[in-house]
Amino acid sequence: MCGIYGILNFEGEPVSKEVLRRMGEVLRHRGPDDEGMYLSKTENRKLKTAVGLGHRRLSIIDLDTGHQPMSNEDETVRIVFNGEIYNFRDLRVDLEGKGHRFSTRSDTEVIIHLYEEYGSGCLGFLRGMFALAIWDERKGRLFLARDRVGQKPLCYTEHKGQFIFASELKAILQVPDLPREVNLEAMHHYLTYQYVPAPLTMFKGIKKLPPAHFLVWEQGRVRIERYWKLSCRPGVVRSEDDYQQGIRALFEEAVKLRLVSDVPLGAFLSGGVDSTAVVGMMSRLSGRAVKTFSIGFEEKAYNELKFARMAAERFQTEHHEFIVKPEALKILPKLIWHYNEPFADSSAIPTYYVAEKTREYVTVALNGDGGDESFAGYSRYRAVTLAEYYQRIPAWLREKLLGRWVEKLPSSVEAKTFIRRLKRFQEALSLSPERRYARWISFFDERMKAELYSSRMKEATEGIDSFAYLGNIYQEADGATFLSKTLYVDIMTYLPDDLLVKVDIATMANSLEARSPFLDHKLMEFAASVPSELKLKGLSGKYILKKSLKDLLPPAIRRRGKMGFGVPISKWFRNELKSYLYEVLLSESSLKRGYFREGYLRQLLDEHCRGGYDHGYRLWALLNLELWQRMFIDVQAGRDSVW
C-alpha cells in the first residue's frame, strides 16, 4: 500500500523536484519504507511536456525489487501504483505466453505489461484495489485509474499549465500558489450526507476521480470514462442452494486471494457477522492461528468485545483486545489533518484506534467491509421494505394507525431510540421512495438548512438539491425492486465516499494495509444477481449470506442485530466537550465566515446540551467543518507532515 503523486507540465517548464519532494513528504505515512521519483522532459506531437512522478511505498509484496516509479523494458512506459492486484500471478503467466519479460516479482510490473498489451482495457483484467498513474512517453499520454469500488483514493486538478494528481488532497496543496477556496456546493452536500461525494472535494477546483473510472490526459485535453458498472438485474434463476454455493465459493476464493503477503497479516474482528465470517474462513485456509484485533470502550452501549471474544475462541485465534478511552480533543486535530477534508463519520475515531493498535503486530489486516451493502445488513433496509408495505394501506387507515399516534410521542433524546426512528419513518412517508431514503440518511435536511444557512449561503446553493444527487444514482440502477436499487445506491455512494474513505485514511495514517474480501468484484457481481427477497427475508437482513456461511458463524453472532462502530458523541457534547463545542462553533472566526446564522447555531447547541433533542451528529459535522477550515484554509496548513 502506497501513496502516489505527480505533475505534468504541458507548457514545457521542468517539474520542480522540490515540489515533488514536498508532495511525497506529506504522504510519508502511506509509504514509510521507500520513496522514488522520476523526472523527465520530452517533446511529442509539437507538445512540450515535463513529467514528474513520485511514490511512497509500504512494502507488502516483492520487498526487494518492487521499487517505483517502475518502467517497461525500454523505459518508455512508467507507472506509480497504490494497491494490490490479487490475481497478478495468473496474469503474469498469460503475459509471458505473449512474449512479455519480467524483471521483478511485483504486481506493479504486471500492470505495465497489461497496459502495453491492452491499453485502457487492461483495467478489466485487474482483480483488486488500486489507484494508478501511467506515463506513456511514446504517445505523450498520462493515464490515471481507480479500482471498481473506490478502495484507493485519487484526486487531481489543473493549475497554471500543470496537471497535478495525488493519493491525498494535502499532497496537491504543496504546489505553490494553488488557490484554497472552499467549495460551497461540496459543503452543501457534506451537511446532508456527512461526507463530500465524488467527484467533488471541499476545495474548489480539485476533484476526485470517481471509482470505476479512468482519466486520460493527451494533447492538452482530459477525457474521463467509466469502465465498470455493477448490474443489479437478477441473473439466471437459481435455487436457494445454488445461490448459497455460489456465495460460499466466491467468498472463499476472495479470502484466499487476500492472504498473499510477504509481511505479517491479521484481521479486524468486531464480532459482527462479516468480520467473523472473514476470520472463520481465514482460519480454515491458514496453516497457523490467525492474529485478530478488537477494540472496546468503557461505555457498554459501544462495546462489542464479548462477541469478538466469542469468535476468537471459536476459531482459536491469536487474539488481541484493546480498551481505549477516546480522547476527542487529542485525536481530533490528527483526524482532521489525515482526512484532508471535513469528514463527519464519528466511527473514524474507533477505526483509527484499532488500526493504530493493530499496526504494532502486523502490516496487513483483513476486514468485513462491504457485506452490509451487498447483502442488506443495515436496519434502514428494513425501513425501505416496511415503507413499501405501508404505502399499500389506504391513506385514511394509515393516518389512523400511525400518523396521529406518532404525533403524540415525545421527542427523543438519544439518537438511536425506537421513538426517534419511528418519528423519522413517519415524517418521510409522504415523499417519493428515493427522496424518502435520502431524508432518512441525511444529517441536515432542507428544512434545517433553511434555518441554518445565512442569506449568502442560501444564495450560493440555490438550485442545488442534495437529495437529487442520490436520485440520479437511483436512475442508473437496473434492479428489479426498490430495495435492490437502494443497495446499488449505497454501493455507489455511501460505500466509496464514506466507509472506504474512513478505512483507507485510518489504516494508512498508521501505515497499515486493509483488505476487504467482500469487496471482491466477482463476489459483488454475483451478490447483485441474488434476488433481494433472499437478502432481506421478511425483516431478517443478510439471510442468504448467513445461510451460506452458517458453519463460520457462532449462533449468537448469527442471531445478533447490527451494531454500529461508534463513540458516544452526544454524551461528550453534553459533558466533557460542552464548553469546547460552544467555544469553537460560536467563535468570532467561525461566525465571520458568514455561512450560518448565529441564532440557529446557538439553538442547536442549547437544545442538545439541555437534553431535549439529540443534535450530536449534526454538531459533530459542524465541528469538523470549522476545525478543517482552521487547519487547511485559515492557516494554509499541510505544508509539513505534522502528524
Number of C-alpha atoms within 10 A of each C-alpha: 26 31 33 33 29 28 26 26 23 19 14 17 15 17 21 15 15 11 18 24 18 20 33 28 20 25 28 23 24 29 25 17 15 15 21 17 19 18 17 13 17 13 13 14 9 7 15 16 24 21 24 22 29 25 33 31 26 25 22 22 18 16 14 10 12 20 19 23 21 23 19 18 14 6 10 12 21 21 26 30 28 26 25 26 21 20 16 21 14 10 19 22 12 13 17 13 10 10 8 17 15 15 10 15 17 22 21 26 23 27 23 21 23 21 17 14 14 12 12 18 12 16 22 12 14 21 19 24 24 25 27 25 26 23 22 19 19 12 13 18 19 22 21 25 28 28 26 28 28 26 26 26 30 27 24 22 18 17 14 10 13 21 19 22 27 29 25 25 28 23 29 26 24 22 20 8 9 14 15 16 13 16 15 17 20 21 23 22 23 26 23 22 27 27 26 25 21 17 15 20 25 28 21 16 17 24 19 22 23 27 28 19 20 22 19 19 17 16 17 15 8 13 10 15 13 14 17 15 15 19 19 24 18 18 13 8 11 12 9 15 12 12 22 18 15 15 22 18 13 20 24 19 16 24 22 17 17 23 19 13 15 13 13 13 23 26 27 25 33 26 27 22 30 27 25 29 28 28 29 23 21 25 18 16 14 11 8 12 15 22 24 27 26 25 23 21 19 11 10 9 12 15 19 20 20 12 21 26 21 16 29 24 12 14 18 17 22 14 19 17 17 15 14 13 13 15 9 16 11 9 13 15 15 15 23 21 21 23 20 20 25 26 26 26 18 19 16 22 20 20 20 23 22 23 27 18 17 28 20 10 15 18 24 24 25 23 22 23 20 22 21 24 26 25 25 27 24 18 15 15 22 18 18 20 16 14 17 14 10 14 12 9 12 9 11 9 10 14 14 10 12 14 15 11 10 18 12 8 12 11 13 17 19 17 15 10 10 11 17 20 16 14 18 15 20 16 16 17 16 10 12 10 17 20 17 20 22 22 21 17 14 19 20 22 17 14 8 11 17 15 14 21 20 17 13 11 20 18 10 14 17 9 8 13 14 22 20 13 14 19 17 12 17 20 11 13 21 16 21 13 14 18 22 27 24 23 25 25 21 19 21 26 23 20 21 23 26 20 18 21 21 23 22 23 24 26 26 24 24 22 25 26 27 26 25 23 28 26 25 24 21 15 21 25 18 19 26 25 19 25 23 26 17 18 25 21 14 12 15 18 23 25 20 26 25 20 19 21 22 15 12 23 24 18 10 13 19 21 13 12 15 14 15 12 15 17 21 14 17 24 17 15 22 18 10 12 16 16 11 13 19 16 12 16 22 17 12 10 14 20 16 10 10 14 18 21 16 16 11 15 19 14 12 17 23 16 14 21 20 11 15 14 19 23 23 22 19 19 22 20 23 21 20 23 22 20 21 23 21 16 17 22 17 12 9 13 18 22 16 14 17 10 11
